[in-house]
Amino acid sequence: MEKSKFNEFFKIFIIFMIGSMIGYVVEMIVALVQNGHFVSRQGLLYGPFTPVYGIGILVYYVFFTFVKTRDKKWVFLFSMVIGGITEYLCSYVQEEVFGTVSWDYSQWLFNINGRTTLVHCTYWGFAGLLYVSFIEPLIPKIEEFIKSHKVKIMATSVAVFMIFNVTISSMAAIRQKERVENIPAQGNVDVFLDNMYPDEFMDTIFENKKYI
């Protein structure tokens, strides 16, 4: 991989991680306010990560790299649209792949198939304003940061962990869907997933998911 592509990969990865961790904190605060107690809002088996926010911040990064306007009203409107589309697609993919949803806005006014609403698109609009105001100015510093050889080694290690985390989380979730559908284990991998990640464990980690 060329050096420039290598650096771009790490920049994108770090931006994704920032968004995922910020999202986890936001979701935990919202859950605490709504429920009055701790509710797990992890998006992966291991670590304080909510990937939909990481994906969202990457969408902002790509979009606002090409769209140069920083007029607040346009940033807000653009962010509403692309954020709402991102939320909708993440919900759709989760349902299609894992048979679950982590949010359902069917009872909200102005919802779109229960996957997003006008209110939540508005939240994405404000998130876009925060992105261009606080996160985007950090990108040049991130680019300088990843030039360090030590940082690249550290980022590589974290990236390997996250690839494992996403992979095993996906496999465990798909296998749980199969258990719900009464599909028996087909091999040693399924047996391992059944023993290592039983329903009780999965339901504790992904506390807010619902089966469709």
Disulfide bonds with the S-S distance in Angstrom:
none
